[in-house]
Amino acid sequence: MLLTEFKALLLTADATATHYRTGLTGNYTTWQEYGDSPIYADGARTTVYEKIQIDRFTKTEYDPVVGAIRAALETAGIPYEYLVDYEKETGYIHHIFDCTVT
């Protein structure tokens, strides 16, 4: 999956999601790639797994966008690890989807 395809997928869950931008106001979603994991066979690079993190910052408990992101990833067959944290200093619930994309 190309990064442009990943972006299009994420925009189906949150039409206002941004690439790399953080510190926005209100509820918002941002995503960024942060590395890759190449796989080699017979001395040649055969597959690259991109590591992408999606961050959803919300002050809404049970935010429906979180469910929409989860559904979009699962429908596309993208494996992810899900974490959540409450940030006391800002009042945001921080939802993190750590994805692996081929």
SVG drawing of the C-alpha trace seen along z (x, -y; Angstrom):
<svg xmlns="http://www.w3.org/2000/svg" viewBox="-19 -25 42 42">
<polyline fill="none" stroke="black" stroke-width="0.4" points="0.0,0.0 1.4,-3.4 1.3,-6.2 -1.2,-8.1 -3.5,-5.0 -3.1,-4.9 -3.9,-8.6 -7.1,-8.0 -8.1,-5.2 -7.6,-7.3 -9.6,-10.2 -12.6,-7.8 -12.6,-7.6 -11.8,-11.3 -12.0,-13.7 -9.9,-16.3 -7.0,-14.0 -3.6,-15.6 -0.1,-14.4 2.5,-15.4 0.5,-18.3 0.1,-18.3 -1.0,-20.7 -4.3,-21.6 -7.3,-22.6 -10.5,-20.7 -10.7,-17.0 -8.2,-16.0 -6.4,-13.2 -2.8,-13.2 -0.6,-10.5 3.0,-10.1 5.3,-7.4 8.3,-6.7 10.3,-3.9 10.3,-0.7 11.2,2.9 12.6,4.5 12.6,8.2 15.4,9.8 15.4,13.1 18.4,14.4 20.3,11.3 17.7,8.9 15.2,6.7 11.8,8.2 9.2,6.5 9.2,3.3 6.8,2.9 6.1,-0.8 5.6,-1.8 2.8,-4.4 1.3,-5.9 -2.1,-7.5 -2.9,-9.7 -6.5,-10.8 -6.7,-13.5 -10.2,-14.0 -12.0,-15.4 -15.1,-13.2 -15.5,-10.0 -16.3,-7.2 -15.4,-9.3 -17.0,-7.7 -14.0,-8.6 -11.9,-6.2 -14.3,-3.4 -14.2,-4.6 -10.4,-4.5 -10.4,-1.0 -13.0,0.2 -11.1,-1.3 -7.9,0.4 -9.6,3.8 -11.5,3.6 -8.2,2.9 -6.5,5.8 -3.9,3.5 -2.5,4.9 -2.2,2.4 -1.5,2.1 -3.9,-0.2 -3.0,-2.2 -4.9,-4.9 -3.7,-7.5 -5.4,-10.4 -3.3,-13.6 -4.2,-15.4 -2.4,-18.6 -4.5,-19.1 -7.6,-17.1 -7.2,-15.1 -7.8,-11.4 -5.0,-10.3 -5.8,-7.2 -2.8,-5.7 -2.9,-3.2 0.6,-1.9 0.2,-0.3 2.3,1.9 1.6,1.4 3.1,3.3"/>
</svg>
